Structure formats: structure tokens, C-alpha cells
Amino acid sequence: MAKRLGAHTVIDYTAPDWHEHVRDAARGSVQVVLETTGGSVSEAAFDLLTPGTGRMVIYGMTSGQAPRFDPLAVYHRGVSVTGFASMALTADQQTRLRDEVFALASNGALKPIIGAVLPLSKAAAAHQAFEERTTIGKTLLTP
């Protein structure tokens, strides 16, 4: 799916040596990590940051585990770690963000990926697939 959407390089983060593939593709280190997984994935991703300028933005933990990295390494390596949660935005910021997303969707610039459409009676199966992380895109339940 990532290739179809235009990614030049695709790496499976569930592979045991995924971070080495990232390091090879990035020719050493990365400037920005958008971290949504947490646990050991975030720890390996943190280690990929470019010393002095690297930045990690944490906005999820789909593994169910908090992101892991050594806070002292932030200081020693001169990298930054920040979080993003829309609920932390002011009401005005949330309104502007929502309006922008709706405008992008309305003019076709933002296209959701629909992974599955299931009857409402299959809600438990849809939820299980989500928990097992076997879904891609949005799963729609129809009445």
C-alpha cells in the first residue's frame, strides 16, 4: 500500500532488523521520526535520529506500550522529542485544523483509504482485526 501511495522505500517495522534497513536507506541517520508505535519500536527509531538535529514526534502507541528512549540521550545527542495530540490544541486551533481537513477532503486532495467494509454484525471481527493490527486504512461498518 505504501508503494502504491508513492513511497520510494518501504520497510517492514515488524522485521527484527528493520532499523538497519532504515539506516541503510537513510545513509546513516534520519532527521525526523513520526512515532506511533511505542515500546521497542520507538526505542530503535530514537536511535536512528541524527545527532544534533534529529526530532521525534510521538503521537500514538499502537503497541499498547509507552515510547521508550533514554531521556539523558536526548540531552547528550542534542535531539528533540515532542508529542502531538489534537486534544492538547486550543478550541480555535482544533476548529482551524478540522476546517482545513474538511476542505482538503472536499476538494479531493485528501482521500481516505478504505480497507474493509463490513456489516455491523461483524463489529467484533473488525475490532479483533484492529487489535491484531492486520488492517490497512479505515474499516467501515454498515448497518
Chimera marker file (.cmm) of the C-alpha trace (Angstrom):
<marker_set name="trace">
<marker id="1" x="0.000" y="0.000" z="0.000" r="1" g="1" b="0" radius="0.5"/>
<marker id="2" x="2.776" y="2.445" z="0.864" r="1" g="1" b="0" radius="0.5"/>
<marker id="3" x="4.390" y="1.887" z="-2.548" r="1" g="1" b="0" radius="0.5"/>
<marker id="4" x="1.047" y="2.480" z="-4.284" r="1" g="1" b="0" radius="0.5"/>
<marker id="5" x="0.744" y="5.747" z="-2.373" r="1" g="1" b="0" radius="0.5"/>
<marker id="6" x="4.147" y="6.914" z="-3.616" r="1" g="1" b="0" radius="0.5"/>
<marker id="7" x="6.704" y="5.780" z="-1.048" r="1" g="1" b="0" radius="0.5"/>
<marker id="8" x="10.171" y="5.376" z="-2.538" r="1" g="1" b="0" radius="0.5"/>
<marker id="9" x="11.341" y="2.944" z="0.132" r="1" g="1" b="0" radius="0.5"/>
<marker id="10" x="9.203" y="0.564" z="2.171" r="1" g="1" b="0" radius="0.5"/>
<marker id="11" x="10.487" y="-1.198" z="5.282" r="1" g="1" b="0" radius="0.5"/>
<marker id="12" x="8.527" y="-3.647" z="7.437" r="1" g="1" b="0" radius="0.5"/>
<marker id="13" x="8.933" y="-2.464" z="11.029" r="1" g="1" b="0" radius="0.5"/>
<marker id="14" x="7.967" y="-5.933" z="12.300" r="1" g="1" b="0" radius="0.5"/>
<marker id="15" x="11.151" y="-7.434" z="10.833" r="1" g="1" b="0" radius="0.5"/>
<marker id="16" x="13.777" y="-7.922" z="13.561" r="1" g="1" b="0" radius="0.5"/>
<marker id="17" x="16.391" y="-5.802" z="11.754" r="1" g="1" b="0" radius="0.5"/>
<marker id="18" x="14.061" y="-3.121" z="10.338" r="1" g="1" b="0" radius="0.5"/>
<marker id="19" x="16.072" y="-0.296" z="11.868" r="1" g="1" b="0" radius="0.5"/>
<marker id="20" x="19.196" y="-1.407" z="9.982" r="1" g="1" b="0" radius="0.5"/>
<marker id="21" x="17.259" y="-1.220" z="6.708" r="1" g="1" b="0" radius="0.5"/>
<marker id="22" x="16.174" y="2.307" z="7.643" r="1" g="1" b="0" radius="0.5"/>
<marker id="23" x="19.758" y="3.232" z="8.493" r="1" g="1" b="0" radius="0.5"/>
<marker id="24" x="20.912" y="1.900" z="5.102" r="1" g="1" b="0" radius="0.5"/>
<marker id="25" x="18.129" y="3.688" z="3.198" r="1" g="1" b="0" radius="0.5"/>
<marker id="26" x="18.815" y="6.962" z="5.050" r="1" g="1" b="0" radius="0.5"/>
<marker id="27" x="22.572" y="6.566" z="4.620" r="1" g="1" b="0" radius="0.5"/>
<marker id="28" x="23.204" y="6.654" z="8.349" r="1" g="1" b="0" radius="0.5"/>
<marker id="29" x="20.522" y="8.524" z="10.283" r="1" g="1" b="0" radius="0.5"/>
<marker id="30" x="17.170" y="10.271" z="9.956" r="1" g="1" b="0" radius="0.5"/>
<marker id="31" x="16.113" y="13.832" z="10.638" r="1" g="1" b="0" radius="0.5"/>
<marker id="32" x="12.518" y="13.133" z="11.686" r="1" g="1" b="0" radius="0.5"/>
<marker id="33" x="10.706" y="10.154" z="13.189" r="1" g="1" b="0" radius="0.5"/>
<marker id="34" x="6.908" y="10.221" z="13.349" r="1" g="1" b="0" radius="0.5"/>
<marker id="35" x="6.383" y="7.673" z="16.123" r="1" g="1" b="0" radius="0.5"/>
<marker id="36" x="3.044" y="5.915" z="16.530" r="1" g="1" b="0" radius="0.5"/>
<marker id="37" x="4.025" y="2.500" z="17.874" r="1" g="1" b="0" radius="0.5"/>
<marker id="38" x="5.805" y="2.803" z="21.220" r="1" g="1" b="0" radius="0.5"/>
<marker id="39" x="7.752" y="0.085" z="23.013" r="1" g="1" b="0" radius="0.5"/>
<marker id="40" x="10.862" y="-1.339" z="21.399" r="1" g="1" b="0" radius="0.5"/>
<marker id="41" x="9.979" y="0.157" z="18.000" r="1" g="1" b="0" radius="0.5"/>
<marker id="42" x="10.221" y="3.676" z="19.436" r="1" g="1" b="0" radius="0.5"/>
<marker id="43" x="13.495" y="2.810" z="21.130" r="1" g="1" b="0" radius="0.5"/>
<marker id="44" x="15.070" y="1.652" z="17.858" r="1" g="1" b="0" radius="0.5"/>
<marker id="45" x="13.600" y="4.639" z="15.995" r="1" g="1" b="0" radius="0.5"/>
<marker id="46" x="15.048" y="7.039" z="18.567" r="1" g="1" b="0" radius="0.5"/>
<marker id="47" x="18.487" y="5.545" z="17.980" r="1" g="1" b="0" radius="0.5"/>
<marker id="48" x="18.167" y="6.410" z="14.274" r="1" g="1" b="0" radius="0.5"/>
<marker id="49" x="17.908" y="10.165" z="14.919" r="1" g="1" b="0" radius="0.5"/>
<marker id="50" x="20.660" y="12.391" z="13.553" r="1" g="1" b="0" radius="0.5"/>
<marker id="51" x="22.731" y="13.747" z="16.460" r="1" g="1" b="0" radius="0.5"/>
<marker id="52" x="22.344" y="17.489" z="16.878" r="1" g="1" b="0" radius="0.5"/>
<marker id="53" x="19.279" y="17.947" z="14.696" r="1" g="1" b="0" radius="0.5"/>
<marker id="54" x="17.070" y="14.826" z="14.854" r="1" g="1" b="0" radius="0.5"/>
<marker id="55" x="13.483" y="15.164" z="16.029" r="1" g="1" b="0" radius="0.5"/>
<marker id="56" x="10.952" y="12.563" z="17.159" r="1" g="1" b="0" radius="0.5"/>
<marker id="57" x="7.239" y="13.389" z="17.226" r="1" g="1" b="0" radius="0.5"/>
<marker id="58" x="5.227" y="10.950" z="19.323" r="1" g="1" b="0" radius="0.5"/>
<marker id="59" x="1.538" y="10.775" z="18.505" r="1" g="1" b="0" radius="0.5"/>
<marker id="60" x="0.461" y="7.265" z="19.368" r="1" g="1" b="0" radius="0.5"/>
<marker id="61" x="1.357" y="3.933" z="20.910" r="1" g="1" b="0" radius="0.5"/>
<marker id="62" x="-0.430" y="1.264" z="18.949" r="1" g="1" b="0" radius="0.5"/>
<marker id="63" x="1.669" y="-1.436" z="20.596" r="1" g="1" b="0" radius="0.5"/>
<marker id="64" x="-0.012" y="-0.571" z="23.895" r="1" g="1" b="0" radius="0.5"/>
<marker id="65" x="3.403" y="0.298" z="25.343" r="1" g="1" b="0" radius="0.5"/>
<marker id="66" x="4.728" y="3.750" z="26.104" r="1" g="1" b="0" radius="0.5"/>
<marker id="67" x="7.548" y="5.046" z="23.899" r="1" g="1" b="0" radius="0.5"/>
<marker id="68" x="10.977" y="4.048" z="25.186" r="1" g="1" b="0" radius="0.5"/>
<marker id="69" x="14.126" y="6.106" z="24.994" r="1" g="1" b="0" radius="0.5"/>
<marker id="70" x="16.736" y="7.310" z="27.445" r="1" g="1" b="0" radius="0.5"/>
<marker id="71" x="15.849" y="10.895" z="28.460" r="1" g="1" b="0" radius="0.5"/>
<marker id="72" x="19.546" y="11.602" z="29.058" r="1" g="1" b="0" radius="0.5"/>
<marker id="73" x="20.245" y="10.604" z="25.445" r="1" g="1" b="0" radius="0.5"/>
<marker id="74" x="18.018" y="13.498" z="24.334" r="1" g="1" b="0" radius="0.5"/>
<marker id="75" x="20.422" y="15.839" z="26.074" r="1" g="1" b="0" radius="0.5"/>
<marker id="76" x="23.658" y="14.057" z="25.159" r="1" g="1" b="0" radius="0.5"/>
<marker id="77" x="22.748" y="13.593" z="21.485" r="1" g="1" b="0" radius="0.5"/>
<marker id="78" x="21.170" y="17.021" z="21.057" r="1" g="1" b="0" radius="0.5"/>
<marker id="79" x="17.931" y="15.667" z="19.608" r="1" g="1" b="0" radius="0.5"/>
<marker id="80" x="14.380" y="16.657" z="20.435" r="1" g="1" b="0" radius="0.5"/>
<marker id="81" x="11.323" y="14.630" z="21.347" r="1" g="1" b="0" radius="0.5"/>
<marker id="82" x="7.864" y="16.134" z="21.349" r="1" g="1" b="0" radius="0.5"/>
<marker id="83" x="4.320" y="14.905" z="21.418" r="1" g="1" b="0" radius="0.5"/>
<marker id="84" x="1.274" y="15.718" z="19.358" r="1" g="1" b="0" radius="0.5"/>
<marker id="85" x="-2.326" y="15.213" z="20.408" r="1" g="1" b="0" radius="0.5"/>
<marker id="86" x="-5.164" y="17.184" z="18.881" r="1" g="1" b="0" radius="0.5"/>
<marker id="87" x="-6.849" y="17.300" z="22.296" r="1" g="1" b="0" radius="0.5"/>
<marker id="88" x="-3.949" y="19.479" z="23.522" r="1" g="1" b="0" radius="0.5"/>
<marker id="89" x="-4.816" y="22.147" z="20.948" r="1" g="1" b="0" radius="0.5"/>
<marker id="90" x="-6.949" y="25.123" z="21.845" r="1" g="1" b="0" radius="0.5"/>
<marker id="91" x="-10.553" y="25.156" z="20.647" r="1" g="1" b="0" radius="0.5"/>
<marker id="92" x="-9.600" y="27.661" z="17.919" r="1" g="1" b="0" radius="0.5"/>
<marker id="93" x="-6.680" y="25.508" z="16.782" r="1" g="1" b="0" radius="0.5"/>
<marker id="94" x="-8.912" y="22.422" z="16.684" r="1" g="1" b="0" radius="0.5"/>
<marker id="95" x="-11.501" y="24.306" z="14.640" r="1" g="1" b="0" radius="0.5"/>
<marker id="96" x="-8.880" y="25.535" z="12.152" r="1" g="1" b="0" radius="0.5"/>
<marker id="97" x="-7.389" y="22.037" z="11.850" r="1" g="1" b="0" radius="0.5"/>
<marker id="98" x="-10.814" y="20.437" z="11.361" r="1" g="1" b="0" radius="0.5"/>
<marker id="99" x="-11.797" y="23.064" z="8.770" r="1" g="1" b="0" radius="0.5"/>
<marker id="100" x="-8.553" y="22.502" z="6.868" r="1" g="1" b="0" radius="0.5"/>
<marker id="101" x="-9.017" y="18.718" z="6.860" r="1" g="1" b="0" radius="0.5"/>
<marker id="102" x="-12.623" y="19.056" z="5.679" r="1" g="1" b="0" radius="0.5"/>
<marker id="103" x="-11.540" y="21.443" z="2.914" r="1" g="1" b="0" radius="0.5"/>
<marker id="104" x="-8.808" y="19.046" z="1.764" r="1" g="1" b="0" radius="0.5"/>
<marker id="105" x="-11.287" y="16.161" z="1.752" r="1" g="1" b="0" radius="0.5"/>
<marker id="106" x="-13.915" y="18.224" z="-0.086" r="1" g="1" b="0" radius="0.5"/>
<marker id="107" x="-11.556" y="19.246" z="-2.890" r="1" g="1" b="0" radius="0.5"/>
<marker id="108" x="-10.208" y="15.700" z="-3.284" r="1" g="1" b="0" radius="0.5"/>
<marker id="109" x="-6.689" y="16.440" z="-2.019" r="1" g="1" b="0" radius="0.5"/>
<marker id="110" x="-7.227" y="14.129" z="0.961" r="1" g="1" b="0" radius="0.5"/>
<marker id="111" x="-8.519" y="10.679" z="0.125" r="1" g="1" b="0" radius="0.5"/>
<marker id="112" x="-9.205" y="8.173" z="2.894" r="1" g="1" b="0" radius="0.5"/>
<marker id="113" x="-8.107" y="4.603" z="2.348" r="1" g="1" b="0" radius="0.5"/>
<marker id="114" x="-10.963" y="2.212" z="2.929" r="1" g="1" b="0" radius="0.5"/>
<marker id="115" x="-9.521" y="-1.148" z="3.907" r="1" g="1" b="0" radius="0.5"/>
<marker id="116" x="-12.728" y="-3.068" z="4.552" r="1" g="1" b="0" radius="0.5"/>
<marker id="117" x="-16.469" y="-2.589" z="4.570" r="1" g="1" b="0" radius="0.5"/>
<marker id="118" x="-18.244" y="-4.998" z="6.900" r="1" g="1" b="0" radius="0.5"/>
<marker id="119" x="-21.788" y="-5.374" z="8.170" r="1" g="1" b="0" radius="0.5"/>
<marker id="120" x="-22.383" y="-4.138" z="11.704" r="1" g="1" b="0" radius="0.5"/>
<marker id="121" x="-22.896" y="-7.759" z="12.752" r="1" g="1" b="0" radius="0.5"/>
<marker id="122" x="-19.143" y="-8.258" z="12.120" r="1" g="1" b="0" radius="0.5"/>
<marker id="123" x="-18.111" y="-5.468" z="14.513" r="1" g="1" b="0" radius="0.5"/>
<marker id="124" x="-16.347" y="-7.908" z="16.825" r="1" g="1" b="0" radius="0.5"/>
<marker id="125" x="-14.281" y="-9.301" z="13.926" r="1" g="1" b="0" radius="0.5"/>
<marker id="126" x="-13.441" y="-5.764" z="12.776" r="1" g="1" b="0" radius="0.5"/>
<marker id="127" x="-12.329" y="-4.850" z="16.285" r="1" g="1" b="0" radius="0.5"/>
<marker id="128" x="-10.228" y="-8.007" z="16.558" r="1" g="1" b="0" radius="0.5"/>
<marker id="129" x="-8.505" y="-7.235" z="13.235" r="1" g="1" b="0" radius="0.5"/>
<marker id="130" x="-7.769" y="-3.724" z="14.504" r="1" g="1" b="0" radius="0.5"/>
<marker id="131" x="-6.329" y="-5.074" z="17.764" r="1" g="1" b="0" radius="0.5"/>
<marker id="132" x="-4.219" y="-7.613" z="15.866" r="1" g="1" b="0" radius="0.5"/>
<marker id="133" x="-3.011" y="-4.800" z="13.616" r="1" g="1" b="0" radius="0.5"/>
<marker id="134" x="-3.959" y="-6.604" z="10.428" r="1" g="1" b="0" radius="0.5"/>
<marker id="135" x="-5.965" y="-3.729" z="8.960" r="1" g="1" b="0" radius="0.5"/>
<marker id="136" x="-4.911" y="-1.120" z="6.433" r="1" g="1" b="0" radius="0.5"/>
<marker id="137" x="-6.840" y="2.105" z="6.126" r="1" g="1" b="0" radius="0.5"/>
<marker id="138" x="-10.270" y="2.603" z="7.603" r="1" g="1" b="0" radius="0.5"/>
<marker id="139" x="-12.699" y="-0.180" z="8.390" r="1" g="1" b="0" radius="0.5"/>
<marker id="140" x="-16.319" y="0.797" z="7.811" r="1" g="1" b="0" radius="0.5"/>
<marker id="141" x="-19.265" y="-0.884" z="9.496" r="1" g="1" b="0" radius="0.5"/>
<marker id="142" x="-22.596" y="-0.672" z="7.683" r="1" g="1" b="0" radius="0.5"/>
<marker id="143" x="-25.994" y="-1.163" z="9.347" r="1" g="1" b="0" radius="0.5"/>
<link id1="1" id2="2" r="1" g="1" b="0" radius="0.2"/>
<link id1="2" id2="3" r="1" g="1" b="0" radius="0.2"/>
<link id1="3" id2="4" r="1" g="1" b="0" radius="0.2"/>
<link id1="4" id2="5" r="1" g="1" b="0" radius="0.2"/>
<link id1="5" id2="6" r="1" g="1" b="0" radius="0.2"/>
<link id1="6" id2="7" r="1" g="1" b="0" radius="0.2"/>
<link id1="7" id2="8" r="1" g="1" b="0" radius="0.2"/>
<link id1="8" id2="9" r="1" g="1" b="0" radius="0.2"/>
<link id1="9" id2="10" r="1" g="1" b="0" radius="0.2"/>
<link id1="10" id2="11" r="1" g="1" b="0" radius="0.2"/>
<link id1="11" id2="12" r="1" g="1" b="0" radius="0.2"/>
<link id1="12" id2="13" r="1" g="1" b="0" radius="0.2"/>
<link id1="13" id2="14" r="1" g="1" b="0" radius="0.2"/>
<link id1="14" id2="15" r="1" g="1" b="0" radius="0.2"/>
<link id1="15" id2="16" r="1" g="1" b="0" radius="0.2"/>
<link id1="16" id2="17" r="1" g="1" b="0" radius="0.2"/>
<link id1="17" id2="18" r="1" g="1" b="0" radius="0.2"/>
<link id1="18" id2="19" r="1" g="1" b="0" radius="0.2"/>
<link id1="19" id2="20" r="1" g="1" b="0" radius="0.2"/>
<link id1="20" id2="21" r="1" g="1" b="0" radius="0.2"/>
<link id1="21" id2="22" r="1" g="1" b="0" radius="0.2"/>
<link id1="22" id2="23" r="1" g="1" b="0" radius="0.2"/>
<link id1="23" id2="24" r="1" g="1" b="0" radius="0.2"/>
<link id1="24" id2="25" r="1" g="1" b="0" radius="0.2"/>
<link id1="25" id2="26" r="1" g="1" b="0" radius="0.2"/>
<link id1="26" id2="27" r="1" g="1" b="0" radius="0.2"/>
<link id1="27" id2="28" r="1" g="1" b="0" radius="0.2"/>
<link id1="28" id2="29" r="1" g="1" b="0" radius="0.2"/>
<link id1="29" id2="30" r="1" g="1" b="0" radius="0.2"/>
<link id1="30" id2="31" r="1" g="1" b="0" radius="0.2"/>
<link id1="31" id2="32" r="1" g="1" b="0" radius="0.2"/>
<link id1="32" id2="33" r="1" g="1" b="0" radius="0.2"/>
<link id1="33" id2="34" r="1" g="1" b="0" radius="0.2"/>
<link id1="34" id2="35" r="1" g="1" b="0" radius="0.2"/>
<link id1="35" id2="36" r="1" g="1" b="0" radius="0.2"/>
<link id1="36" id2="37" r="1" g="1" b="0" radius="0.2"/>
<link id1="37" id2="38" r="1" g="1" b="0" radius="0.2"/>
<link id1="38" id2="39" r="1" g="1" b="0" radius="0.2"/>
<link id1="39" id2="40" r="1" g="1" b="0" radius="0.2"/>
<link id1="40" id2="41" r="1" g="1" b="0" radius="0.2"/>
<link id1="41" id2="42" r="1" g="1" b="0" radius="0.2"/>
<link id1="42" id2="43" r="1" g="1" b="0" radius="0.2"/>
<link id1="43" id2="44" r="1" g="1" b="0" radius="0.2"/>
<link id1="44" id2="45" r="1" g="1" b="0" radius="0.2"/>
<link id1="45" id2="46" r="1" g="1" b="0" radius="0.2"/>
<link id1="46" id2="47" r="1" g="1" b="0" radius="0.2"/>
<link id1="47" id2="48" r="1" g="1" b="0" radius="0.2"/>
<link id1="48" id2="49" r="1" g="1" b="0" radius="0.2"/>
<link id1="49" id2="50" r="1" g="1" b="0" radius="0.2"/>
<link id1="50" id2="51" r="1" g="1" b="0" radius="0.2"/>
<link id1="51" id2="52" r="1" g="1" b="0" radius="0.2"/>
<link id1="52" id2="53" r="1" g="1" b="0" radius="0.2"/>
<link id1="53" id2="54" r="1" g="1" b="0" radius="0.2"/>
<link id1="54" id2="55" r="1" g="1" b="0" radius="0.2"/>
<link id1="55" id2="56" r="1" g="1" b="0" radius="0.2"/>
<link id1="56" id2="57" r="1" g="1" b="0" radius="0.2"/>
<link id1="57" id2="58" r="1" g="1" b="0" radius="0.2"/>
<link id1="58" id2="59" r="1" g="1" b="0" radius="0.2"/>
<link id1="59" id2="60" r="1" g="1" b="0" radius="0.2"/>
<link id1="60" id2="61" r="1" g="1" b="0" radius="0.2"/>
<link id1="61" id2="62" r="1" g="1" b="0" radius="0.2"/>
<link id1="62" id2="63" r="1" g="1" b="0" radius="0.2"/>
<link id1="63" id2="64" r="1" g="1" b="0" radius="0.2"/>
<link id1="64" id2="65" r="1" g="1" b="0" radius="0.2"/>
<link id1="65" id2="66" r="1" g="1" b="0" radius="0.2"/>
<link id1="66" id2="67" r="1" g="1" b="0" radius="0.2"/>
<link id1="67" id2="68" r="1" g="1" b="0" radius="0.2"/>
<link id1="68" id2="69" r="1" g="1" b="0" radius="0.2"/>
<link id1="69" id2="70" r="1" g="1" b="0" radius="0.2"/>
<link id1="70" id2="71" r="1" g="1" b="0" radius="0.2"/>
<link id1="71" id2="72" r="1" g="1" b="0" radius="0.2"/>
<link id1="72" id2="73" r="1" g="1" b="0" radius="0.2"/>
<link id1="73" id2="74" r="1" g="1" b="0" radius="0.2"/>
<link id1="74" id2="75" r="1" g="1" b="0" radius="0.2"/>
<link id1="75" id2="76" r="1" g="1" b="0" radius="0.2"/>
<link id1="76" id2="77" r="1" g="1" b="0" radius="0.2"/>
<link id1="77" id2="78" r="1" g="1" b="0" radius="0.2"/>
<link id1="78" id2="79" r="1" g="1" b="0" radius="0.2"/>
<link id1="79" id2="80" r="1" g="1" b="0" radius="0.2"/>
<link id1="80" id2="81" r="1" g="1" b="0" radius="0.2"/>
<link id1="81" id2="82" r="1" g="1" b="0" radius="0.2"/>
<link id1="82" id2="83" r="1" g="1" b="0" radius="0.2"/>
<link id1="83" id2="84" r="1" g="1" b="0" radius="0.2"/>
<link id1="84" id2="85" r="1" g="1" b="0" radius="0.2"/>
<link id1="85" id2="86" r="1" g="1" b="0" radius="0.2"/>
<link id1="86" id2="87" r="1" g="1" b="0" radius="0.2"/>
<link id1="87" id2="88" r="1" g="1" b="0" radius="0.2"/>
<link id1="88" id2="89" r="1" g="1" b="0" radius="0.2"/>
<link id1="89" id2="90" r="1" g="1" b="0" radius="0.2"/>
<link id1="90" id2="91" r="1" g="1" b="0" radius="0.2"/>
<link id1="91" id2="92" r="1" g="1" b="0" radius="0.2"/>
<link id1="92" id2="93" r="1" g="1" b="0" radius="0.2"/>
<link id1="93" id2="94" r="1" g="1" b="0" radius="0.2"/>
<link id1="94" id2="95" r="1" g="1" b="0" radius="0.2"/>
<link id1="95" id2="96" r="1" g="1" b="0" radius="0.2"/>
<link id1="96" id2="97" r="1" g="1" b="0" radius="0.2"/>
<link id1="97" id2="98" r="1" g="1" b="0" radius="0.2"/>
<link id1="98" id2="99" r="1" g="1" b="0" radius="0.2"/>
<link id1="99" id2="100" r="1" g="1" b="0" radius="0.2"/>
<link id1="100" id2="101" r="1" g="1" b="0" radius="0.2"/>
<link id1="101" id2="102" r="1" g="1" b="0" radius="0.2"/>
<link id1="102" id2="103" r="1" g="1" b="0" radius="0.2"/>
<link id1="103" id2="104" r="1" g="1" b="0" radius="0.2"/>
<link id1="104" id2="105" r="1" g="1" b="0" radius="0.2"/>
<link id1="105" id2="106" r="1" g="1" b="0" radius="0.2"/>
<link id1="106" id2="107" r="1" g="1" b="0" radius="0.2"/>
<link id1="107" id2="108" r="1" g="1" b="0" radius="0.2"/>
<link id1="108" id2="109" r="1" g="1" b="0" radius="0.2"/>
<link id1="109" id2="110" r="1" g="1" b="0" radius="0.2"/>
<link id1="110" id2="111" r="1" g="1" b="0" radius="0.2"/>
<link id1="111" id2="112" r="1" g="1" b="0" radius="0.2"/>
<link id1="112" id2="113" r="1" g="1" b="0" radius="0.2"/>
<link id1="113" id2="114" r="1" g="1" b="0" radius="0.2"/>
<link id1="114" id2="115" r="1" g="1" b="0" radius="0.2"/>
<link id1="115" id2="116" r="1" g="1" b="0" radius="0.2"/>
<link id1="116" id2="117" r="1" g="1" b="0" radius="0.2"/>
<link id1="117" id2="118" r="1" g="1" b="0" radius="0.2"/>
<link id1="118" id2="119" r="1" g="1" b="0" radius="0.2"/>
<link id1="119" id2="120" r="1" g="1" b="0" radius="0.2"/>
<link id1="120" id2="121" r="1" g="1" b="0" radius="0.2"/>
<link id1="121" id2="122" r="1" g="1" b="0" radius="0.2"/>
<link id1="122" id2="123" r="1" g="1" b="0" radius="0.2"/>
<link id1="123" id2="124" r="1" g="1" b="0" radius="0.2"/>
<link id1="124" id2="125" r="1" g="1" b="0" radius="0.2"/>
<link id1="125" id2="126" r="1" g="1" b="0" radius="0.2"/>
<link id1="126" id2="127" r="1" g="1" b="0" radius="0.2"/>
<link id1="127" id2="128" r="1" g="1" b="0" radius="0.2"/>
<link id1="128" id2="129" r="1" g="1" b="0" radius="0.2"/>
<link id1="129" id2="130" r="1" g="1" b="0" radius="0.2"/>
<link id1="130" id2="131" r="1" g="1" b="0" radius="0.2"/>
<link id1="131" id2="132" r="1" g="1" b="0" radius="0.2"/>
<link id1="132" id2="133" r="1" g="1" b="0" radius="0.2"/>
<link id1="133" id2="134" r="1" g="1" b="0" radius="0.2"/>
<link id1="134" id2="135" r="1" g="1" b="0" radius="0.2"/>
<link id1="135" id2="136" r="1" g="1" b="0" radius="0.2"/>
<link id1="136" id2="137" r="1" g="1" b="0" radius="0.2"/>
<link id1="137" id2="138" r="1" g="1" b="0" radius="0.2"/>
<link id1="138" id2="139" r="1" g="1" b="0" radius="0.2"/>
<link id1="139" id2="140" r="1" g="1" b="0" radius="0.2"/>
<link id1="140" id2="141" r="1" g="1" b="0" radius="0.2"/>
<link id1="141" id2="142" r="1" g="1" b="0" radius="0.2"/>
<link id1="142" id2="143" r="1" g="1" b="0" radius="0.2"/>
</marker_set>
